[in-house]
Amino acid sequence: MTAPAAPRTRAKGPIDPRLWKYSRSARGYLIVTVALSIVVTACIIIGALAIGRVLAGVITDPSVRALSAWTTEWAVLVGVTVIRVLAAGAQSRYAHRSASRVVAELEVEVLTAASRFEPRELDAEREELNVVVTRAIGGLRAYLTGYLPALVLAVTVTPLVLVVIVTQDVTSAVIIAVTLPLIPIFMILIGLLTQGRAKATLTTMTRLSAQLLDLLAGLPTLRALGRERGPATRIRALGEAHRRTTMRALKVAFLSSMVLELLATLCVALVAVAIGLRLVFGEMTLEAGIIALILAPEVYLPLRAVGTQFHAAQDGVEAADRAFSVLDRRTVPPSHGRTVDASSADIELDALTVASRDGAAPAGLTARCRAGTVTVLTGANGSGKSTALHAILGLTTPLEGGVRIGGVPVADLDLEQWWAQVAWLPQRPVLIPGTVYENVTLHGVPDADALVAACRAAGFDSVLRDHPQGWDTRVGQGGVGLSLGELQRLALTRTFVSNASVMLLDEPTAHLDSASEKTVLQAVRGAADRGVTVVMVGHRRSVLHAGDRIVEVFGTAPMSAELDHV
């Protein structure tokens, strides 16, 4: 289970250390980037020294103006240029490949962590997780391919080149040392100005995506009611809000890049003017002046690149921060646990209390669900009936009390082994895009006779007759293509065809007419007669009459009632 959610705070520093923690590819990419940056730095310095020596010699000594006099220097210059180009190309190529791997790894990590969330927690964050995983984390590529290499170059190239300039011209080094901090100062000011823009963009995108998905899912119903054009105004307003937020971020990005370029240009010009004046008055050698002048732009370039790439990477960084907040709450499930044979085991709920927004639901629920019987959980909406089923499955951590299967606490069980013995029908059954046959046989291909019997018990045989394609009928995302009643019968068929020893049914007759409900309840009764432990949530009188034992569930107050069905 997951730990309580911690307050979402951005990790301090330009590089989030959680990136290296959760992605192995990111760690390897960082090492390669640092190594290639050192190679590029060495090439810049050696190339500048070679150019300075050649130009100074050619200008000051007419006897060595032939190309043959500088064969070694030209060879060095060509060599370091080729090496620099190859290193830059390798870094770019490796960056794009590594970025794709890092994004894929984080998507899998977030999905794996989200799959272990408690149902209530997952429902509250479903839309945000959907946007982060499917779209937002992809923005991390700009961070990895642009911002991170620029940052590494700023850490390696800038100080090393500045040290070389000190050995050639102290005055130029002092000017650079004084003006260099202006660039990060302006970057900080721009960052304060744009603070929250990336978060606002991602929030707007999340809201827009959620509303569009809801609209598409409910479009058949809206069209049937003649209200398909109703949400258009709201969707248009959300789209316009997203456009305005994005354009504001782009304007700031362009303006900030211009400011940083102008500032760096003025700083280099200041160095050039100082060198020119001192050369005129003979206060420095020509070779030192040329080397300092060539290296001066290289000192500012990495910082300018960091500022330019910062805004391009912000959306991905914000998405990664949200992804890391999910991964930080992840706990590793136990690799082993106790096993239990559920075929003859009772399910005991001992003063089960689960925290909810309005107190506790359920609160102090105590009941025994005996093997081979049907136990019906009933009560007011929000009292915690579905949560009780989640607790039986081990998907919810109780605040107090607990659940035992055959005397073994659920918390001590090997959950994979326990789930393999359970057929669970939630309120919103999970269906995959594909055929109805693929959905029914999701957990294995059953015997043909068992499949026919399950279809008849769930009333799904009539659904197959109504669709010309039969078992090949296509089902879209979320069950698009079938009505609510047909979806319910499909999910019931998948439940009845299993050989599970325990059935957990949450409102199994929802969306069914009275005739279909009677057929389903007879099938539930037959399963219990075969020794299956059935725990069912329901409100209808017919559902209550189908139970051997009725347990009334209460929330906020520690009480429950257990009545034998007459």
C-alpha positions in Angstrom: 0.0 0.0 0.0 1.1 3.6 -0.4 2.3 5.9 2.3 0.3 9.0 3.1 0.8 11.7 0.5 3.5 14.2 1.4 3.2 17.9 0.6 4.3 18.5 -3.0 7.6 20.5 -2.9 10.0 21.1 -5.7 13.5 19.6 -5.1 16.0 22.3 -4.6 18.8 23.0 -7.2 18.9 23.0 -11.0 19.0 19.2 -11.2 16.4 17.1 -9.4 18.3 14.2 -7.8 15.2 12.1 -7.9 15.8 11.8 -11.7 18.9 9.7 -11.1 17.2 7.8 -8.3 14.3 6.5 -10.5 16.0 6.2 -13.9 19.0 4.1 -14.6 19.4 5.5 -18.1 19.5 9.0 -16.6 22.5 8.1 -14.5 24.4 6.7 -17.5 23.5 9.7 -19.6 24.8 12.1 -17.0 28.2 10.3 -16.9 28.5 10.3 -20.7 27.5 14.0 -20.8 30.1 15.1 -18.3 32.8 13.1 -20.1 31.9 14.6 -23.5 31.7 18.1 -22.0 35.3 17.7 -20.7 36.4 16.6 -24.2 34.6 19.7 -25.7 36.3 22.0 -23.2 39.7 20.6 -23.9 39.1 21.1 -27.7 38.0 24.7 -27.1 41.1 25.6 -25.1 43.6 23.8 -27.4 42.0 25.3 -30.5 42.1 28.8 -29.0 45.8 28.4 -28.1 46.7 27.1 -31.6 44.8 29.9 -33.3 46.4 32.6 -31.1 49.8 31.3 -31.7 49.4 31.1 -35.5 47.8 34.5 -35.9 50.2 36.3 -33.6 53.2 34.7 -35.4 51.9 35.5 -38.9 51.1 39.1 -38.0 54.3 39.9 -36.0 56.9 37.8 -37.9 56.8 38.1 -41.8 59.4 35.2 -42.1 56.9 32.6 -40.9 53.8 33.4 -43.0 54.1 30.3 -45.1 51.7 27.4 -44.3 54.6 25.0 -44.0 55.9 26.9 -41.0 52.7 26.0 -39.0 52.1 22.4 -40.0 52.0 21.2 -36.4 49.6 24.0 -35.3 47.3 23.4 -38.3 47.2 19.7 -37.6 46.3 20.3 -34.0 43.7 22.8 -35.0 42.1 20.5 -37.5 42.3 17.6 -35.1 40.6 19.4 -32.2 37.9 20.8 -34.5 37.1 17.3 -35.8 37.0 15.9 -32.3 34.8 18.7 -31.1 32.3 18.2 -33.9 32.3 14.4 -33.3 31.8 14.9 -29.5 29.0 17.4 -30.0 27.3 15.0 -32.6 27.7 12.0 -30.3 26.3 14.0 -27.3 23.3 15.1 -29.4 22.7 11.6 -30.7 23.1 9.9 -27.3 21.0 12.6 -25.7 17.9 11.9 -27.8 18.2 8.2 -27.4 18.7 8.5 -23.6 15.9 11.0 -23.3 13.4 8.5 -24.9 14.6 5.7 -22.6 14.4 8.0 -19.5 10.8 9.1 -20.4 9.8 5.5 -21.0 11.3 4.3 -17.7 9.5 7.1 -15.8 6.2 6.4 -17.5 6.5 2.7 -16.5 7.6 3.6 -12.9 4.7 6.0 -12.5 2.1 3.6 -13.9 3.5 0.8 -11.6 3.4 3.1 -8.6 -0.1 4.3 -9.4 -1.4 0.8 -9.8 -0.6 0.3 -6.1 -2.6 3.3 -5.0 -5.6 2.8 -2.9 -8.8 3.1 -5.0 -9.9 6.3 -3.4 -6.5 7.9 -3.8 -6.4 6.7 -7.5 -9.8 8.1 -8.3 -8.8 11.5 -6.9 -5.7 11.7 -9.0 -6.7 9.7 -12.1 -7.0 12.6 -14.5 -3.7 14.2 -13.4 -1.9 10.9 -13.7 -3.4 10.4 -17.2 -2.1 13.7 -18.5 1.3 13.4 -16.8 2.0 9.9 -18.2 0.5 10.2 -21.6 1.7 13.7 -22.5 3.5 15.8 -19.9 6.5 13.6 -19.1 7.3 13.7 -22.8 8.3 17.3 -22.2 11.2 16.0 -20.2 13.0 15.4 -23.5 13.8 19.1 -23.9 15.2 19.1 -20.4 17.5 16.1 -21.1 18.6 17.1 -24.6 19.0 20.8 -24.1 19.0 22.1 -20.6 21.1 19.4 -18.9 23.9 19.4 -21.5 24.0 23.3 -21.3 24.2 23.1 -17.5 27.0 20.6 -17.6 28.9 22.8 -20.1 28.4 25.8 -17.8 29.9 23.8 -14.9 32.9 22.5 -16.9 33.7 25.0 -19.8 33.1 28.3 -17.9 35.5 27.8 -15.0 38.2 26.0 -17.0 38.3 28.5 -19.8 38.3 31.3 -17.3 41.4 29.7 -15.7 43.1 29.7 -19.1 42.3 33.4 -19.7 43.8 34.2 -16.3 47.1 32.7 -17.5 47.0 34.8 -20.6 45.5 38.1 -19.5 44.5 38.9 -15.9 42.7 42.1 -16.8 40.3 40.3 -19.2 39.8 37.6 -16.6 38.9 40.3 -14.0 36.4 41.9 -16.4 34.8 38.5 -17.2 34.7 37.6 -13.5 32.9 40.9 -12.7 30.4 40.7 -15.5 29.7 37.0 -15.6 27.4 37.0 -12.5 25.1 39.4 -14.3 23.8 36.5 -16.5 22.7 34.2 -13.6 21.3 37.3 -11.8 19.1 38.1 -14.8 18.2 34.4 -15.1 17.0 34.4 -11.5 14.9 37.6 -12.1 13.4 36.1 -15.2 12.7 32.9 -13.3 10.9 34.8 -10.6 8.8 36.5 -13.2 7.8 33.2 -14.8 7.4 31.3 -11.6 4.2 29.2 -11.8 3.8 29.6 -15.6 4.7 26.0 -16.3 2.5 24.7 -13.5 -0.4 26.8 -14.7 0.1 25.4 -18.2 0.1 21.8 -17.0 -3.0 22.5 -14.8 -4.9 24.0 -17.7 -4.0 21.1 -19.9 -5.1 18.6 -17.2 -8.5 20.3 -16.9 -9.0 20.5 -20.6 -8.0 16.8 -21.1 -10.3 15.7 -18.3 -13.3 17.6 -19.7 -12.7 16.4 -23.2 -12.5 12.8 -22.1 -15.7 13.1 -20.0 -17.4 14.8 -23.0 -16.4 12.0 -25.4 -17.4 9.3 -22.9 -20.9 10.9 -22.4 -21.4 12.1 -26.0 -23.9 9.2 -26.8 -26.0 10.1 -23.8 -25.8 13.9 -24.5 -26.8 13.3 -28.1 -29.7 11.1 -27.1 -30.9 14.0 -24.9 -30.3 16.6 -27.6 -27.6 18.3 -25.4 -24.5 17.5 -27.5 -23.8 21.2 -28.1 -24.2 22.2 -24.5 -20.5 21.8 -23.3 -19.1 23.5 -26.4 -18.9 26.9 -24.7 -17.0 25.5 -21.7 -14.6 23.5 -23.9 -13.9 26.6 -26.0 -13.2 28.6 -22.9 -10.8 26.0 -21.6 -9.0 25.9 -24.9 -8.7 29.7 -25.0 -7.3 29.7 -21.4 -4.7 27.2 -22.4 -3.8 29.2 -25.5 -3.3 32.4 -23.4 -1.2 30.6 -20.8 1.0 29.1 -23.5 1.4 32.4 -25.4 2.4 34.2 -22.2 5.1 31.6 -21.5 6.4 31.8 -25.1 6.6 35.6 -24.9 8.6 35.5 -21.7 10.9 32.8 -23.2 11.7 34.9 -26.3 12.2 38.1 -24.4 14.4 36.4 -21.8 16.6 34.9 -24.6 17.0 38.3 -26.2 18.0 39.9 -22.8 20.6 37.2 -22.1 22.0 37.4 -25.7 22.3 41.2 -25.5 23.9 41.1 -22.0 26.5 38.5 -23.1 27.3 40.4 -26.3 27.9 43.6 -24.3 30.1 41.8 -21.9 32.3 40.3 -24.7 32.4 43.7 -26.4 33.7 45.2 -23.1 36.5 42.6 -23.0 37.3 43.3 -26.7 37.5 47.0 -26.2 39.9 46.6 -23.2 42.1 44.2 -25.2 42.2 46.6 -28.2 43.2 49.6 -26.1 45.9 47.8 -24.3 47.3 46.4 -27.6 47.4 49.9 -29.0 49.4 51.1 -26.1 51.6 48.0 -26.0 50.5 46.8 -22.6 50.0 43.2 -23.6 51.2 40.7 -26.3 49.2 40.1 -29.4 49.0 36.3 -28.8 47.6 36.7 -25.3 45.0 39.2 -26.6 43.9 36.9 -29.4 43.6 33.9 -27.1 41.6 36.0 -24.5 39.4 37.4 -27.2 38.6 33.9 -28.7 37.9 32.4 -25.3 35.8 35.2 -23.9 32.6 34.3 -25.8 33.1 30.6 -24.8 32.9 31.7 -21.1 29.5 33.3 -21.5 28.0 30.8 -24.1 27.1 27.9 -21.7 25.3 30.3 -19.3 23.4 31.8 -22.2 22.5 28.3 -23.4 21.2 27.5 -19.9 19.0 30.5 -19.9 17.7 29.7 -23.4 16.9 26.1 -22.6 15.4 26.8 -19.2 12.0 27.8 -20.5 11.9 25.0 -23.1 12.4 22.5 -20.3 10.1 23.9 -17.7 6.9 22.0 -18.8 8.8 18.7 -18.6 10.4 19.6 -15.3 7.0 20.4 -13.8 5.6 17.2 -15.1 8.6 15.2 -13.7 8.1 16.9 -10.4 4.5 15.6 -10.3 5.7 12.2 -11.4 8.3 12.1 -8.7 5.7 13.1 -6.1 3.9 9.9 -7.1 7.1 7.8 -7.0 8.1 9.2 -3.6 4.9 7.7 -2.1 5.5 4.3 -3.6 6.2 1.4 -1.3 7.6 -1.9 -2.4 5.1 -4.7 -1.7 6.5 -7.6 0.3 8.2 -10.2 -1.9 6.6 -13.0 0.1 3.7 -13.6 2.4 1.5 -16.2 3.8 -0.7 -18.3 1.5 -4.3 -19.3 2.2 -6.7 -21.7 0.7 -9.9 -19.6 0.2 -12.1 -22.5 -0.9 -13.3 -23.2 2.6 -12.1 -20.1 4.5 -14.4 -17.6 6.2 -13.8 -13.9 5.7 -13.8 -12.0 9.0 -14.2 -8.2 9.3 -13.1 -7.2 12.8 -14.1 -3.7 13.8 -13.0 -2.5 10.3 -12.6 1.3 10.2 -11.3 3.2 7.1 -10.6 6.9 7.1 -12.6 9.0 4.6 -13.2 12.7 3.9 -16.1 12.9 6.3 -14.8 10.7 9.1 -14.7 7.0 8.7 -16.5 4.7 6.2 -17.0 2.0 7.2 -16.7 2.6 10.9 -16.2 -0.4 13.2 -17.6 -2.9 10.8 -17.7 -6.4 12.2 -19.1 -9.4 10.2 -18.3 -12.9 9.2 -18.7 -14.0 5.6 -18.9 -17.8 5.7 -17.8 -20.0 2.9 -20.7 -21.3 0.7 -23.0 -18.4 1.7 -24.1 -15.1 0.3 -23.4 -12.1 2.5 -25.0 -8.8 1.4 -23.5 -5.5 2.6 -26.1 -2.7 2.6 -26.3 0.8 3.9 -26.5 4.4 3.0 -24.4 5.9 0.2 -20.9 6.7 1.4 -21.1 4.4 4.4 -18.2 2.4 3.1 -19.6 -0.7 1.4 -17.3 -0.6 -1.6 -14.4 0.3 0.7 -15.1 -2.8 2.7 -14.6 -4.9 -0.5 -11.4 -3.0 -1.1 -10.2 -3.9 2.4 -11.0 -7.6 1.8 -8.9 -7.4 -1.3 -6.1 -5.7 0.5 -6.4 -2.6 -1.6 -7.1 -0.3 1.3 -5.2 0.2 4.5 -7.6 0.3 7.5 -7.3 3.0 10.1 -8.4 0.5 12.8 -9.4 -3.1 12.9 -8.7 -5.4 9.9 -9.7 -8.3 7.7 -8.8 -12.0 8.1 -9.1 -14.7 5.5 -9.2 -18.1 7.2 -7.8 -16.5 10.3 -4.9 -14.9 8.4 -4.8 -11.1 8.3 -4.9 -9.7 4.7 -1.9 -7.6 5.5 0.2 -10.8 6.0 -1.0 -12.5 2.8 0.8 -13.0 -0.5 -1.6 -10.7 -2.4 -1.0 -12.2 -5.8 -1.9 -15.7 -4.5 -5.0 -14.3 -2.7 -6.2 -12.3 -5.7 -5.8 -15.4 -7.9 -8.7 -17.0 -5.9 -11.0 -14.0 -6.1 -13.4 -12.8 -8.8 -14.1 -9.1 -8.3 -16.8 -7.1 -10.0 -16.3 -3.4 -9.1 -18.9 -0.7 -9.7 -17.0 0.4 -12.8 -15.7 -2.8 -14.4 -12.4 -2.5 -16.3 -12.8 -3.3 -20.0 -10.0 -3.3 -22.6 -10.3 -2.1 -26.2 -10.9 -5.2 -28.3 -13.6 -7.8 -28.8 -16.1 -9.0 -26.2 -14.5 -12.4 -26.4 -11.1 -10.9 -25.5 -12.7 -9.2 -22.5 -14.5 -12.3 -21.2 -11.3 -14.4 -21.6 -9.1 -11.7 -20.1 -7.9 -14.1 -17.3 -7.7 -17.3 -19.4 -9.7 -19.2 -22.0 -12.5 -21.2 -20.2 -14.1 -24.4 -21.2 -16.7 -24.0 -24.0 -19.6 -25.4 -21.8 -18.6 -23.1 -18.9 -18.6 -20.1 -21.2 -22.0 -20.9 -22.5 -23.3 -21.4 -18.9 -21.8 -18.1 -17.8 -23.3 -16.2 -20.7 -26.7 -17.7 -19.9 -26.4 -16.9 -16.2 -25.4 -13.2 -16.8 -28.0 -12.8 -19.6 -25.1 -12.0 -22.0 -26.4 -14.6 -24.6 -29.2 -12.2 -25.5 -26.6 -9.4 -26.0 -24.6 -11.6 -28.4 -27.8 -12.3 -30.4 -28.5 -8.6 -30.7 -25.1 -7.9 -32.2 -24.5 -9.4 -35.6 -20.8 -9.9 -35.0 -21.4 -11.9 -31.9 -18.2 -12.6 -30.0 -16.2 -10.4 -32.5 -18.2 -7.3 -31.5 -15.6 -4.5 -30.8 -15.5 -2.6 -27.5 -13.9 0.8 -27.3 -12.1 2.5 -24.4 -14.3 2.4 -21.3 -16.8 0.1 -23.1 -17.8 2.4 -25.9 -20.0 0.5 -28.3 -22.1 -1.2 -25.6 -24.9 0.1 -23.4 -24.5 0.2 -19.6 -26.7 -2.9 -19.2 -24.7 -4.8 -21.9 -21.4 -3.7 -20.2 -22.7 -5.0 -16.9 -23.7 -8.3 -18.4 -20.3 -8.6 -20.0 -18.5 -8.0 -16.7 -20.8 -10.5 -15.0 -20.0 -13.1 -17.6 -16.3 -12.7 -17.0 -17.0 -13.1 -13.2 -19.1 -16.2 -13.5 -16.8 -18.0 -15.9 -13.9 -17.9 -13.4 -13.2 -20.7 -11.0 -12.6 -18.4 -8.1 -13.4 -19.5 -4.6 -14.5 -16.0 -3.6 -16.8 -13.6 -5.4 -16.9 -9.9 -4.5 -19.7 -8.2 -6.3 -20.3 -4.5 -6.0 -23.9 -3.7 -7.2 -23.9 -6.7 -9.6 -27.5 -6.0 -10.8 -27.0 -2.3 -11.5 -28.4 -1.2 -14.9 -30.3 -4.5 -15.3 -34.0 -5.0 -15.6 -36.0 -7.2 -13.2 -35.9 -10.3 -15.4 -32.1 -10.1 -15.9 -31.6 -9.3 -12.2 -33.5 -12.5 -11.3 -31.3 -14.6 -13.6 -28.1 -13.1 -12.2 -29.2 -13.6 -8.6 -30.0 -17.2 -9.3 -26.5 -17.6 -10.7 -25.1 -16.0 -7.5 -27.1 -18.4 -5.5 -25.9 -21.4 -7.5 -22.3 -20.3 -7.0 -22.8 -20.2 -3.2 -24.3 -23.6 -3.3 -21.1 -24.9 -5.0 -19.1 -23.6 -2.0 -18.1 -20.2 -3.3 -17.9 -17.4 -0.7 -20.0 -14.5 -2.0 -19.9 -11.0 -0.6 -22.3 -8.7 -2.4 -23.1 -5.0 -2.1 -26.7 -4.1 -2.8 -29.8 -2.0 -1.9 -32.7 -3.5 -3.8 -35.1 -5.7 -1.9 -34.5 -8.5 -4.4 -30.8 -8.4 -3.7 -31.3 -8.4 0.0 -33.6 -11.5 -0.3 -30.9 -13.3 -2.2 -28.5 -13.2 0.8 -28.1 -15.7 3.6 -26.9 -12.9 5.8 -27.4 -9.1 5.6 -24.8 -6.8 7.1 -25.7 -3.1 7.5 -22.7 -0.8 7.1 -22.5 2.5 8.8 -20.0 5.3 8.5 -18.6 7.9 10.9 -20.0 6.0 13.9 -18.4 2.7 15.1 -21.4 0.5 14.7 -22.8 -2.3 12.4 -25.6 -4.6 12.6 -25.7 -8.2 11.4 -29.1 -9.9 10.8 -29.8 -13.4 9.8 -31.9 -13.5 6.7 -35.3 -15.1 7.2 
